[in-house]
Amino acid sequence: MYTGITLRAVTEKILALKPASIRTCVLLDKKERRVGNFEADYVGFRIPNLFVVGYGLDFAERYRNLPYVGVLKPEIYAPKETQVPVRKAAR
């Protein structure tokens, strides 16, 4: 779960149908990106605010079919002007 906005909206629509109960489940939870106080009932993994791909998650229509969840390096997705140059240690 990223911001929680979509899951909250879907949950509210389902609750409007008056189910006997409802529970929410997410594979990955980026709590620091949450907007509001919506929480999933079940969480697979709590992860830091990193750009993850694979297992259905994509970047620019790529990496979605990876059979695992991986972290993209910022140089893949961040504009060049926002990247911090990496200096090599002097020998």
KOLGU-4560 file (N, C-alpha, C; in nm, 3 decimals, padded with zeros to 5 digits):
<recs>
<n_xx: 00.085 n_yy: -00.116 n_zz: 00.000 ca_xx: 00.000 ca_yy: 00.000 ca_zz: 00.000 c_xx: 00.090 c_yy: 00.122 c_zz: 00.000 mol: A seq: 1 type: MET>
<n_xx: 00.058 n_yy: 00.214 n_zz: -00.087 ca_xx: 00.138 ca_yy: 00.335 ca_zz: -00.101 c_xx: 00.072 c_yy: 00.447 c_zz: -00.021 mol: A seq: 2 type: TYR>
<n_xx: -00.025 n_yy: 00.518 n_zz: -00.078 ca_xx: -00.091 ca_yy: 00.625 ca_zz: -00.003 c_xx: -00.213 c_yy: 00.574 c_zz: 00.074 mol: A seq: 3 type: THR>
<n_xx: -00.271 n_yy: 00.465 n_zz: 00.028 ca_xx: -00.391 ca_yy: 00.411 ca_zz: 00.090 c_xx: -00.520 c_yy: 00.467 c_zz: 00.031 mol: A seq: 4 type: GLY>
<n_xx: -00.508 n_yy: 00.563 n_zz: -00.061 ca_xx: -00.626 ca_yy: 00.628 ca_zz: -00.117 c_xx: -00.714 c_yy: 00.528 c_zz: -00.194 mol: A seq: 5 type: ILE>
<n_xx: -00.653 n_yy: 00.449 n_zz: -00.281 ca_xx: -00.730 ca_yy: 00.355 ca_zz: -00.362 c_xx: -00.794 c_yy: 00.247 c_zz: -00.275 mol: A seq: 6 type: THR>
<n_xx: -00.718 n_yy: 00.190 n_zz: -00.184 ca_xx: -00.772 ca_yy: 00.083 ca_zz: -00.099 c_xx: -00.885 c_yy: 00.137 c_zz: -00.011 mol: A seq: 7 type: LEU>
<n_xx: -00.872 n_yy: 00.260 n_zz: 00.037 ca_xx: -00.980 ca_yy: 00.321 ca_zz: 00.116 c_xx: -01.106 c_yy: 00.338 c_zz: 00.030 mol: A seq: 8 type: ARG>
<n_xx: -01.089 n_yy: 00.387 n_zz: -00.093 ca_xx: -01.204 ca_yy: 00.408 ca_zz: -00.182 c_xx: -01.275 c_yy: 00.276 c_zz: -00.213 mol: A seq: 9 type: ALA>
<n_xx: -01.198 n_yy: 00.172 n_zz: -00.243 ca_xx: -01.257 ca_yy: 00.041 ca_zz: -00.273 c_xx: -01.328 c_yy: -00.013 c_zz: -00.149 mol: A seq: 10 type: VAL>
<n_xx: -01.266 n_yy: 00.001 n_zz: -00.033 ca_xx: -01.326 ca_yy: -00.046 ca_zz: 00.091 c_xx: -01.458 c_yy: 00.026 c_zz: 00.118 mol: A seq: 11 type: THR>
<n_xx: -01.462 n_yy: 00.157 n_zz: 00.096 ca_xx: -01.585 ca_yy: 00.234 ca_zz: 00.118 c_xx: -01.696 c_yy: 00.190 c_zz: 00.023 mol: A seq: 12 type: GLU>
<n_xx: -01.659 n_yy: 00.161 n_zz: -00.102 ca_xx: -01.760 ca_yy: 00.115 ca_zz: -00.199 c_xx: -01.816 c_yy: -00.021 c_zz: -00.158 mol: A seq: 13 type: LYS>
<n_xx: -01.729 n_yy: -00.109 n_zz: -00.112 ca_xx: -01.776 ca_yy: -00.242 ca_zz: -00.069 c_xx: -01.861 c_yy: -00.229 c_zz: 00.057 mol: A seq: 14 type: ILE>
<n_xx: -01.821 n_yy: -00.144 n_zz: 00.152 ca_xx: -01.899 ca_yy: -00.124 ca_zz: 00.274 c_xx: -02.039 c_yy: -00.070 c_zz: 00.243 mol: A seq: 15 type: LEU>
<n_xx: -02.051 n_yy: 00.010 n_zz: 00.136 ca_xx: -02.182 ca_yy: 00.062 ca_zz: 00.097 c_xx: -02.278 c_yy: -00.050 c_zz: 00.056 mol: A seq: 16 type: ALA>
<n_xx: -02.224 n_yy: -00.165 n_zz: 00.020 ca_xx: -02.306 ca_yy: -00.281 ca_zz: -00.015 c_xx: -02.348 c_yy: -00.361 c_zz: 00.108 mol: A seq: 17 type: LEU>
<n_xx: -02.304 n_yy: -00.315 n_zz: 00.225 ca_xx: -02.339 ca_yy: -00.375 ca_zz: 00.355 c_xx: -02.300 c_yy: -00.523 c_zz: 00.368 mol: A seq: 18 type: LYS>
<n_xx: -02.173 n_yy: -00.555 n_zz: 00.347 ca_xx: -02.130 ca_yy: -00.694 ca_zz: 00.367 c_xx: -02.132 c_yy: -00.729 c_zz: 00.517 mol: A seq: 19 type: PRO>
<n_xx: -02.134 n_yy: -00.856 n_zz: 00.547 ca_xx: -02.130 ca_yy: -00.900 ca_zz: 00.687 c_xx: -01.998 c_yy: -00.858 c_zz: 00.751 mol: A seq: 20 type: ALA>
<n_xx: -01.890 n_yy: -00.860 n_zz: 00.672 ca_xx: -01.760 ca_yy: -00.814 ca_zz: 00.721 c_xx: -01.670 c_yy: -00.789 c_zz: 00.601 mol: A seq: 21 type: SER>
<n_xx: -01.563 n_yy: -00.718 n_zz: 00.626 ca_xx: -01.463 ca_yy: -00.692 ca_zz: 00.522 c_xx: -01.327 c_yy: -00.682 c_zz: 00.589 mol: A seq: 22 type: ILE>
<n_xx: -01.227 n_yy: -00.737 n_zz: 00.525 ca_xx: -01.088 ca_yy: -00.728 ca_zz: 00.572 c_xx: -01.003 c_yy: -00.692 c_zz: 00.452 mol: A seq: 23 type: ARG>
<n_xx: -00.898 n_yy: -00.615 n_zz: 00.476 ca_xx: -00.808 ca_yy: -00.575 ca_zz: 00.368 c_xx: -00.672 c_yy: -00.638 c_zz: 00.390 mol: A seq: 24 type: THR>
<n_xx: -00.604 n_yy: -00.664 n_zz: 00.278 ca_xx: -00.474 ca_yy: -00.730 ca_zz: 00.283 c_xx: -00.384 c_yy: -00.668 c_zz: 00.177 mol: A seq: 25 type: CYS>
<n_xx: -00.260 n_yy: -00.638 n_zz: 00.212 ca_xx: -00.163 ca_yy: -00.586 ca_zz: 00.117 c_xx: -00.033 c_yy: -00.665 c_zz: 00.130 mol: A seq: 26 type: VAL>
<n_xx: 00.035 n_yy: -00.684 n_zz: 00.019 ca_xx: 00.164 ca_yy: -00.752 ca_zz: 00.021 c_xx: 00.271 c_yy: -00.661 c_zz: 00.081 mol: A seq: 27 type: LEU>
<n_xx: 00.275 n_yy: -00.537 n_zz: 00.033 ca_xx: 00.378 ca_yy: -00.441 ca_zz: 00.076 c_xx: 00.311 c_yy: -00.317 c_zz: 00.133 mol: A seq: 28 type: LEU>
<n_xx: 00.366 n_yy: -00.264 n_zz: 00.240 ca_xx: 00.311 ca_yy: -00.145 ca_zz: 00.305 c_xx: 00.421 c_yy: -00.042 c_zz: 00.325 mol: A seq: 29 type: ASP>
<n_xx: 00.407 n_yy: 00.073 n_zz: 00.257 ca_xx: 00.499 ca_yy: 00.186 ca_zz: 00.274 c_xx: 00.431 c_yy: 00.286 c_zz: 00.366 mol: A seq: 30 type: LYS>
<n_xx: 00.440 n_yy: 00.266 n_zz: 00.494 ca_xx: 00.366 ca_yy: 00.347 ca_zz: 00.590 c_xx: 00.402 c_yy: 00.495 c_zz: 00.583 mol: A seq: 31 type: LYS>
<n_xx: 00.527 n_yy: 00.528 n_zz: 00.555 ca_xx: 00.566 ca_yy: 00.669 ca_zz: 00.552 c_xx: 00.504 c_yy: 00.746 c_zz: 00.436 mol: A seq: 32 type: GLU>
<n_xx: 00.445 n_yy: 00.677 n_zz: 00.338 ca_xx: 00.380 ca_yy: 00.744 ca_zz: 00.224 c_xx: 00.229 c_yy: 00.758 c_zz: 00.245 mol: A seq: 33 type: ARG>
<n_xx: 00.179 n_yy: 00.706 n_zz: 00.356 ca_xx: 00.035 ca_yy: 00.702 ca_zz: 00.380 c_xx: -00.025 c_yy: 00.843 c_zz: 00.386 mol: A seq: 34 type: ARG>
<n_xx: -00.143 n_yy: 00.858 n_zz: 00.327 ca_xx: -00.221 ca_yy: 00.980 ca_zz: 00.335 c_xx: -00.342 c_yy: 00.947 c_zz: 00.422 mol: A seq: 35 type: VAL>
<n_xx: -00.356 n_yy: 01.012 n_zz: 00.534 ca_xx: -00.465 ca_yy: 00.979 ca_zz: 00.626 c_xx: -00.424 c_yy: 00.865 c_zz: 00.717 mol: A seq: 36 type: GLY>
<n_xx: -00.523 n_yy: 00.801 n_zz: 00.779 ca_xx: -00.491 ca_yy: 00.697 ca_zz: 00.877 c_xx: -00.546 c_yy: 00.560 c_zz: 00.841 mol: A seq: 37 type: ASN>
<n_xx: -00.568 n_yy: 00.533 n_zz: 00.713 ca_xx: -00.619 ca_yy: 00.402 ca_zz: 00.671 c_xx: -00.510 c_yy: 00.297 c_zz: 00.687 mol: A seq: 38 type: PHE>
<n_xx: -00.544 n_yy: 00.186 n_zz: 00.747 ca_xx: -00.450 ca_yy: 00.075 ca_zz: 00.766 c_xx: -00.512 c_yy: -00.054 c_zz: 00.711 mol: A seq: 39 type: GLU>
<n_xx: -00.431 n_yy: -00.136 n_zz: 00.649 ca_xx: -00.477 ca_yy: -00.268 ca_zz: 00.604 c_xx: -00.486 c_yy: -00.360 c_zz: 00.725 mol: A seq: 40 type: ALA>
<n_xx: -00.578 n_yy: -00.453 n_zz: 00.720 ca_xx: -00.593 ca_yy: -00.548 ca_zz: 00.830 c_xx: -00.478 c_yy: -00.648 c_zz: 00.834 mol: A seq: 41 type: ASP>
<n_xx: -00.430 n_yy: -00.685 n_zz: 00.717 ca_xx: -00.320 ca_yy: -00.781 ca_zz: 00.708 c_xx: -00.212 c_yy: -00.725 c_zz: 00.617 mol: A seq: 42 type: TYR>
<n_xx: -00.087 n_yy: -00.731 n_zz: 00.661 ca_xx: 00.027 ca_yy: -00.677 ca_zz: 00.586 c_xx: 00.132 c_yy: -00.786 c_zz: 00.572 mol: A seq: 43 type: VAL>
<n_xx: 00.175 n_yy: -00.809 n_zz: 00.447 ca_xx: 00.281 ca_yy: -00.907 ca_zz: 00.425 c_xx: 00.414 c_yy: -00.855 c_zz: 00.475 mol: A seq: 44 type: GLY>
<n_xx: 00.456 n_yy: -00.738 n_zz: 00.424 ca_xx: 00.585 ca_yy: -00.679 ca_zz: 00.461 c_xx: 00.573 c_yy: -00.528 c_zz: 00.471 mol: A seq: 45 type: PHE>
<n_xx: 00.628 n_yy: -00.471 n_zz: 00.574 ca_xx: 00.640 ca_yy: -00.325 ca_zz: 00.584 c_xx: 00.777 c_yy: -00.291 c_zz: 00.524 mol: A seq: 46 type: ARG>
<n_xx: 00.777 n_yy: -00.197 n_zz: 00.428 ca_xx: 00.901 ca_yy: -00.164 ca_zz: 00.359 c_xx: 00.927 c_yy: -00.014 c_zz: 00.366 mol: A seq: 47 type: ILE>
<n_xx: 01.054 n_yy: 00.026 n_zz: 00.354 ca_xx: 01.085 ca_yy: 00.170 ca_zz: 00.351 c_xx: 01.041 c_yy: 00.231 c_zz: 00.218 mol: A seq: 48 type: PRO>
<n_xx: 01.052 n_yy: 00.361 n_zz: 00.208 ca_xx: 01.009 ca_yy: 00.433 ca_zz: 00.089 c_xx: 01.111 c_yy: 00.417 c_zz: -00.024 mol: A seq: 49 type: ASN>
<n_xx: 01.110 n_yy: 00.299 n_zz: -00.086 ca_xx: 01.197 ca_yy: 00.267 ca_zz: -00.199 c_xx: 01.108 c_yy: 00.236 c_zz: -00.318 mol: A seq: 50 type: LEU>
<n_xx: 01.160 n_yy: 00.252 n_zz: -00.438 ca_xx: 01.085 ca_yy: 00.223 ca_zz: -00.560 c_xx: 01.098 c_yy: 00.073 c_zz: -00.588 mol: A seq: 51 type: PHE>
<n_xx: 00.991 n_yy: -00.001 n_zz: -00.566 ca_xx: 00.994 ca_yy: -00.145 ca_zz: -00.584 c_xx: 00.922 c_yy: -00.186 c_zz: -00.712 mol: A seq: 52 type: VAL>
<n_xx: 00.971 n_yy: -00.292 n_zz: -00.774 ca_xx: 00.914 ca_yy: -00.345 ca_zz: -00.898 c_xx: 00.909 c_yy: -00.496 c_zz: -00.888 mol: A seq: 53 type: VAL>
<n_xx: 00.836 n_yy: -00.555 n_zz: -00.982 ca_xx: 00.827 ca_yy: -00.700 ca_zz: -00.988 c_xx: 00.699 c_yy: -00.749 c_zz: -00.922 mol: A seq: 54 type: GLY>
<n_xx: 00.662 n_yy: -00.871 n_zz: -00.953 ca_xx: 00.545 ca_yy: -00.935 ca_zz: -00.893 c_xx: 00.419 c_yy: -00.850 c_zz: -00.914 mol: A seq: 55 type: TYR>
<n_xx: 00.410 n_yy: -00.791 n_zz: -01.036 ca_xx: 00.295 ca_yy: -00.708 ca_zz: -01.071 c_xx: 00.319 c_yy: -00.559 c_zz: -01.061 mol: A seq: 56 type: GLY>
<n_xx: 00.427 n_yy: -00.517 n_zz: -00.997 ca_xx: 00.461 ca_yy: -00.374 ca_zz: -00.984 c_xx: 00.556 c_yy: -00.337 c_zz: -01.097 mol: A seq: 57 type: LEU>
<n_xx: 00.532 n_yy: -00.220 n_zz: -01.160 ca_xx: 00.615 ca_yy: -00.186 ca_zz: -01.275 c_xx: 00.671 c_yy: -00.045 c_zz: -01.266 mol: A seq: 58 type: ASP>
<n_xx: 00.766 n_yy: -00.018 n_zz: -01.354 ca_xx: 00.817 ca_yy: 00.116 ca_zz: -01.381 c_xx: 00.817 c_yy: 00.130 c_zz: -01.532 mol: A seq: 59 type: PHE>
<n_xx: 00.740 n_yy: 00.228 n_zz: -01.583 ca_xx: 00.732 ca_yy: 00.254 ca_zz: -01.727 c_xx: 00.702 c_yy: 00.126 c_zz: -01.806 mol: A seq: 60 type: ALA>
<n_xx: 00.606 n_yy: 00.048 n_zz: -01.754 ca_xx: 00.563 ca_yy: -00.076 ca_zz: -01.820 c_xx: 00.672 c_yy: -00.184 c_zz: -01.821 mol: A seq: 61 type: GLU>
<n_xx: 00.775 n_yy: -00.169 n_zz: -01.742 ca_xx: 00.883 ca_yy: -00.269 ca_zz: -01.738 c_xx: 00.892 c_yy: -00.330 c_zz: -01.600 mol: A seq: 62 type: ARG>
<n_xx: 00.951 n_yy: -00.447 n_zz: -01.591 ca_xx: 00.982 ca_yy: -00.518 ca_zz: -01.467 c_xx: 00.860 c_yy: -00.583 c_zz: -01.400 mol: A seq: 63 type: TYR>
<n_xx: 00.741 n_yy: -00.562 n_zz: -01.451 ca_xx: 00.619 ca_yy: -00.613 ca_zz: -01.389 c_xx: 00.619 c_yy: -00.765 c_zz: -01.377 mol: A seq: 64 type: ARG>
<n_xx: 00.677 n_yy: -00.833 n_zz: -01.473 ca_xx: 00.671 ca_yy: -00.979 ca_zz: -01.476 c_xx: 00.783 c_yy: -01.049 c_zz: -01.399 mol: A seq: 65 type: ASN>
<n_xx: 00.863 n_yy: -00.973 n_zz: -01.327 ca_xx: 00.967 ca_yy: -01.037 ca_zz: -01.246 c_xx: 00.901 c_yy: -01.129 c_zz: -01.143 mol: A seq: 66 type: LEU>
<n_xx: 00.957 n_yy: -01.245 n_zz: -01.119 ca_xx: 00.897 ca_yy: -01.337 ca_zz: -01.022 c_xx: 00.936 c_yy: -01.306 c_zz: -00.877 mol: A seq: 67 type: PRO>
<n_xx: 00.983 n_yy: -01.185 n_zz: -00.853 ca_xx: 01.024 ca_yy: -01.141 ca_zz: -00.719 c_xx: 01.004 c_yy: -00.990 c_zz: -00.711 mol: A seq: 68 type: TYR>
<n_xx: 01.015 n_yy: -00.935 n_zz: -00.593 ca_xx: 01.008 ca_yy: -00.791 ca_zz: -00.574 c_xx: 01.151 c_yy: -00.740 c_zz: -00.559 mol: A seq: 69 type: VAL>
<n_xx: 01.186 n_yy: -00.640 n_zz: -00.640 ca_xx: 01.320 ca_yy: -00.583 ca_zz: -00.635 c_xx: 01.312 c_yy: -00.432 c_zz: -00.617 mol: A seq: 70 type: GLY>
<n_xx: 01.425 n_yy: -00.372 n_zz: -00.585 ca_xx: 01.433 ca_yy: -00.227 ca_zz: -00.565 c_xx: 01.509 c_yy: -00.166 c_zz: -00.683 mol: A seq: 71 type: VAL>
<n_xx: 01.449 n_yy: -00.063 n_zz: -00.744 ca_xx: 01.516 ca_yy: 00.009 ca_zz: -00.852 c_xx: 01.615 c_yy: 00.109 c_zz: -00.795 mol: A seq: 72 type: LEU>
<n_xx: 01.729 n_yy: 00.119 n_zz: -00.859 ca_xx: 01.825 ca_yy: 00.222 ca_zz: -00.821 c_xx: 01.774 c_yy: 00.357 c_zz: -00.869 mol: A seq: 73 type: LYS>
<n_xx: 01.796 n_yy: 00.465 n_zz: -00.792 ca_xx: 01.746 ca_yy: 00.597 ca_zz: -00.832 c_xx: 01.791 c_yy: 00.640 c_zz: -00.971 mol: A seq: 74 type: PRO>
<n_xx: 01.908 n_yy: 00.600 n_zz: -01.016 ca_xx: 01.953 ca_yy: 00.642 ca_zz: -01.149 c_xx: 01.865 c_yy: 00.586 c_zz: -01.260 mol: A seq: 75 type: GLU>
<n_xx: 01.784 n_yy: 00.486 n_zz: -01.231 ca_xx: 01.692 ca_yy: 00.430 ca_zz: -01.330 c_xx: 01.568 c_yy: 00.517 c_zz: -01.345 mol: A seq: 76 type: ILE>
<n_xx: 01.516 n_yy: 00.571 n_zz: -01.235 ca_xx: 01.389 ca_yy: 00.643 ca_zz: -01.240 c_xx: 01.395 c_yy: 00.792 c_zz: -01.210 mol: A seq: 77 type: TYR>
<n_xx: 01.502 n_yy: 00.842 n_zz: -01.147 ca_xx: 01.510 ca_yy: 00.983 ca_zz: -01.111 c_xx: 01.568 c_yy: 01.065 c_zz: -01.225 mol: A seq: 78 type: ALA>
<n_xx: 01.517 n_yy: 01.187 n_zz: -01.245 ca_xx: 01.576 ca_yy: 01.275 ca_zz: -01.346 c_xx: 01.723 c_yy: 01.301 c_zz: -01.314 mol: A seq: 79 type: PRO>
<n_xx: 01.804 n_yy: 01.315 n_zz: -01.417 ca_xx: 01.949 ca_yy: 01.332 ca_zz: -01.398 c_xx: 01.982 c_yy: 01.448 c_zz: -01.305 mol: A seq: 80 type: LYS>
<n_xx: 01.908 n_yy: 01.560 n_zz: -01.314 ca_xx: 01.942 ca_yy: 01.677 ca_zz: -01.232 c_xx: 01.915 c_yy: 01.657 c_zz: -01.084 mol: A seq: 81 type: GLU>
<n_xx: 01.837 n_yy: 01.554 n_zz: -01.046 ca_xx: 01.810 ca_yy: 01.530 ca_zz: -00.903 c_xx: 01.902 c_yy: 01.423 c_zz: -00.844 mol: A seq: 82 type: THR>
<n_xx: 01.982 n_yy: 01.360 n_zz: -00.928 ca_xx: 02.070 ca_yy: 01.254 ca_zz: -00.878 c_xx: 02.192 c_yy: 01.314 c_zz: -00.812 mol: A seq: 83 type: GLN>
<n_xx: 02.233 n_yy: 01.252 n_zz: -00.704 ca_xx: 02.353 ca_yy: 01.294 ca_zz: -00.633 c_xx: 02.471 c_yy: 01.219 c_zz: -00.693 mol: A seq: 84 type: VAL>
<n_xx: 02.574 n_yy: 01.292 n_zz: -00.740 ca_xx: 02.689 ca_yy: 01.221 ca_zz: -00.799 c_xx: 02.762 c_yy: 01.136 c_zz: -00.694 mol: A seq: 85 type: PRO>
<n_xx: 02.807 n_yy: 01.022 n_zz: -00.738 ca_xx: 02.882 ca_yy: 00.932 ca_zz: -00.650 c_xx: 03.030 c_yy: 00.954 c_zz: -00.676 mol: A seq: 86 type: VAL>
<n_xx: 03.104 n_yy: 00.983 n_zz: -00.571 ca_xx: 03.248 ca_yy: 01.004 ca_zz: -00.586 c_xx: 03.321 c_yy: 00.877 c_zz: -00.548 mol: A seq: 87 type: ARG>
<n_xx: 03.421 n_yy: 00.846 n_zz: -00.626 ca_xx: 03.504 ca_yy: 00.729 ca_zz: -00.596 c_xx: 03.613 c_yy: 00.772 c_zz: -00.500 mol: A seq: 88 type: LYS>
<n_xx: 03.647 n_yy: 00.684 n_zz: -00.409 ca_xx: 03.752 ca_yy: 00.715 ca_zz: -00.312 c_xx: 03.886 c_yy: 00.727 c_zz: -00.381 mol: A seq: 89 type: ALA>
<n_xx: 03.968 n_yy: 00.822 n_zz: -00.333 ca_xx: 04.102 ca_yy: 00.840 ca_zz: -00.389 c_xx: 04.189 c_yy: 00.721 c_zz: -00.349 mol: A seq: 90 type: ALA>
<n_xx: 04.279 n_yy: 00.684 n_zz: -00.437 ca_xx: 04.368 ca_yy: 00.571 ca_zz: -00.407 c_xx: 04.501 c_yy: 00.617 c_zz: -00.360 mol: A seq: 91 type: ARG>
</recs>
